[in-house]
Amino acid sequence: MRLVKHPVLCNYYVTYRCNAKCAFCDIWEKPSPYITLEDVTQNLRDLKRLGVSVIDFTGGEPLLHRQLPDFLGLAREMGFITTVTTNGLLYPKNAEKLRGKVDMLHFSLDSADRDTHDLGRGVACYDFVLESIRVAKELGERPDILFTVFRKNLADLEAVYRDITQPNGLVLILNPAFEYGDVETGEQLTAAELDYLSAFGKRKGVYLNEAFIQLRRDGGNHVAAPVCRAASTTLVISPSNELVLPCYHLGEQKFPIEGKLYDLYNAPETQRLAALEGRLPACEGCTINCYMQPSFAVETSKYFWQALPSTLKYNWEKGTWKRLIGVA
């Protein structure tokens, strides 16, 4: 049964440019413009009309955009929940400008070992993450650590939890790696490794959407009976001010927004393509977390019930549940 029939999330790409070269991502290879404040202002108005509640200003590296604090401030003024994920390279010098404007601030960290983390990110950013944690805490922020889990770094979870997140009172978010297009992320986790990850996710101060684990056990999305609701739950806006459907990773079609996002999203051609969510050939076996998370949240299924406890746990700890239901 569908519980929410409108989109709830916008993945707003401020730029595809990045100052890192992660081995498991190809977005940094793309040329890209930067979004404009004029377009953001109009699009946020339309996103509000469409029922969206969460804006993820993403990239690339979102802190490369000098107007990011303006975008975040505008979104917060309009009542959106905001989220930003950064590699930490630019956070310390921009922290004061971002203060109080990001509800869910994530620092990417994939190992407690400097060389291992920096090798995977293609740039020396480990020390910047630790400095970002220190600066954010001094400013009264409550950042999270986003740990992208591969087979090769599964054993590093314990040290990150013991030495970094727990001593600093941070939430450790476990983000199982996924493959898409020509990007290879290495071997998939075995059943035993998924069991280990699931057990780790039950620890205090750790967030893991248990439905991510179940979806991998089930072989991912299946086009014959799709669980993905990417296009109907999530709007993807490109740095060129285009609506991308059905999701960023497939990007089958891009529609120029031209100040008319609300009408564009509801247009017959757009809705026709959105209806193919999870049913395209490339959707078979998909486990892309950023689209599965909202998909699980809007429709009752076994994934909804498995995702619910961890989602409630995280939103309670971060205090975002009040804003989600409109009481604060």
N, C-alpha and C positions, 0 to 999 in steps of 0.2 A: 504494500500500500504506500502510495506517495504521500509524504507528510508535508513537504514544502514544494510548491510548484513554480517558484521563481528562483532566479540565480541568487546565490548567497555570497559568492566570492569573485573578486576581480584580480587576476594576475596582471598587473600593470607594469610592462617592461619600460623602464625609464631610458635604457640604452642596452644594446647587446654588447657593448664594449666591456672589456674586463682587464684588470691589471694582474690577473693570475692566468695560468695555463693548465688547468686541471686535466689530468689524463682521462677522466671519466666524463668530460663535457666538451662540446665543440662550439659553444656559443661565442667564446672569445675569438674565434676565427672569423666571425662575421663582421663586415663593415656596418656601421650603424650611425644614425643621427641621434639626437637627444630630444625627448619630448618637451613641449612648450607649456608654460603656465596657462596660457589662454585655452589650449586644448584640454588640459587637465581640469580646469575650472568647469568647463561645459560638460565634460564627460562625467565628472563626479556628480553633477546635478542629475544627469540622466541615469547614472548608476543608482542613485538614491530612489528615483522613480521606479526603477526596475526591481527594487527590493534588496539590492546587495547590501551586506552589512560589514564585510571585511575587505579591505584593500591591501594587497600585498605588492608593495613597490619593489620590483625585482629587476634582475638583469641577467647577464652581465654583472658587473659590480655596481649596485645602485648608488654608492657614495661617490662615484665618479661624476654624478650629476650635481652641479653646484646648487641647484634650486631644490634639491630633495627636501631640505627642512621646510621650504615653503609649501611643497606638495603635502607633506605630512601634517603641517599645521592646518591647512585648509581642510584636509580630510577629517581631522579630529574635530574641527569646528562644526562640520556637517554631521557629526555623530557616528562616523565610521570607526571601526576597530582597525588599527594599522599594524602592519608587520613588515619587518626588513631583515634580510639575511645578508651578512657581510663577511668577507675573509679577514677583516680587522685591519688591513693595511692603512686605511684612511680614517678609521673610527677615532683614534685618540685626538687628532687635530680638529675633528668635526663634532666631537661629543657634546660640547656645550650648546651648539646650534640645534642638535637633535634632542636635547634634554626635554623629557616630558611629552614627546611627540610620537613615540613608538610604543605601542602596547605590548607587542611581542618582538623583542630584539634578539636575533639569533647570531651568535658567532660560530663560524664553521671551524671545527677542530676534529681531526680524524686519528690522532695518536697522541700519547703523552710523550713521545720521543720526537724531538725537534727535527732531526734529519728525515725521519719517516714521513712526518706530516708535510714538510716542505717539498719532499720529492713528489708526493702525490699531487700537490697543488702547483708544482712547476715554478714556485717562487718562494723566497724566504719570508714566510708570514707567521710562523709559529710564535715568535717573540711578540709580534704585534697583537696576536690574540690574547696572550697573557697580559699585555699592557692594556688592551681594551677592557678586559675584565676589571683590572684595578681602577681604571678611570671611570668606568660605568658605575661601579660600586661607590666610588667617592661622590658621584653626582646623584646618588640615590636611585639609580636605575636598577632594574632586575632582569639582566640578560639571561639567555639560555645558551647552552652549548649544543650545537647541532652536529651529531656524529654520524657521518655517512658510513654504513657498515658494509664491508666486503669480507670475503673469506680471509684475505691476507691480514686484515687488521682486527678481526674479531677478538683476538687475545689481548688487544690493547684497551678494550673496554674497561677492564678492572682498574688499570692504572689511572685512566682518565677520571673514572668515578671516584677512586680513593684519593687521588692527589690533586685534582683540579675542581671538579664540580661540588663534591661534598664539603671540602674545607671552605669554599667560597659561597656556599648556600645557593648554588645554581641548579636549575633543572637540566638534566641530561636527556636530550631528545635523540632517540635512536631512529635513524633514517635508512632503512634497508636499501641498498643500491638497486637500480633498475637499468635495463638496457633499452635503447630506442634507436631507430634508424641504423646508421653505421657506427654508432658509438658502442664499443664493447666495454663492459665493466668487469670482466673476468668471470670466473666460475660462479654459478649460482650456489646459494647456501644449501647444504645437505639437510635432510630431515633432522638429524641430530643437532646440527648447528642452529636450525630454526628453533628447536626445543630449548637450546641454551639461551638464545636471544629472547625467547618468550619468557623464560624464567627470570632473566636479568631485568626485563621490563617491569616486573612486579616489585622491584625494589623501591624504597623510599627515594624520592627525588629523581626518579627516572620516568620518562614518558615514552611509551611505545604503543602505537595503535595495533592492538592484537589482531584486528581484521587484516592488516598487512601480511601478517604471518599466515593466516588462514588462506588468503588469496593466493599466496605462493604455494601452499600445500595443494591447492586446487588447480594449479597450472595457469593461474592468471585469469584475465577476462576471456570469455568465450563468446564469439559473435552470435552463436545460436541462442544464447540466453545471457545477454550482456549485463554486467553489474555496473559498468562505467556509465556515468551520467555527466560526462565532462562538459558538454556544450550547454546543457540546461541548468547546470549548477554554477558554472564558472565562465566568466567573460575574460577573454585574453585580448589585451590591447598592445599592439606593437609600438616600437619607438617612432614609426612612421605614421602613427595615428590611424591604424587599421584594426578592424575587428578580425581576429584570426579564428577560423573554425576548421574542425571541431575542437582542436586543442593546439597548443604551441608545438608540441612534438610531432604532430602530423602536418598541421598547417596546410590542409588541403586547399583552402581558399582564403584570400585576404580581401576584405571589403573596406574601402576608404570611408572613414566615419564622417568627416566634413561637418562636424557640429550637430549631427543627427543620430547619435548612438541609440537613443530610445526607439526611434522609428526604424532604424536599421536592424536592430536586434529582433524586432517584431515583424519584420517584412517576410513575406511568404518564402522567398528564396533562401533567406537566412534560416528560417525555421525548418525548411526542408532539409538543409544540410545538418542542422542541429539534431534532427530526428535520426540521423545515421550514427549518432554517438554510440561507440562500442560495437558497431556492426560492420565497420569497414574491414577489409582484409588485414590491414596493418594492426587492427585492434586485437587480433587473436593473440592471447597469451600476455597481454599488456598488464604491467603491475606498477604503472607510474603513480607514485604516492601523491603528488600534488593534485591529481584529479580524482583519485580513489577516495581520499579523505573526505571531500565534500559529497561525493557520490554515496558513500556509506551513511552520511548523516541525514539524507533527505528521504530515504525510502526504507521501510521496515523489511528486513531480511536477516539472515544469520549474521551477515557482516555488520549490520546496524547494531545488533545486540552485543557483538564482540567489540565493536569500536566504542560503544557508549561509556563503559566504566573509565577507560583511560582518558577519553575526551572530557568527561566531567571532572576527573581528577586534575587534569591540567588547567582547565578553565577556572576551577575553584582556587587552585594555588595561585594563578596569575590574576585573579579578580576580574576577569573579562566576562564572566557569566552574567554579571549584573547589566552590563552594557548590551550583551546579546539579547536579553529579554526586555531591555528598555526600562530598567528601574534605576539606572544611574548614568 
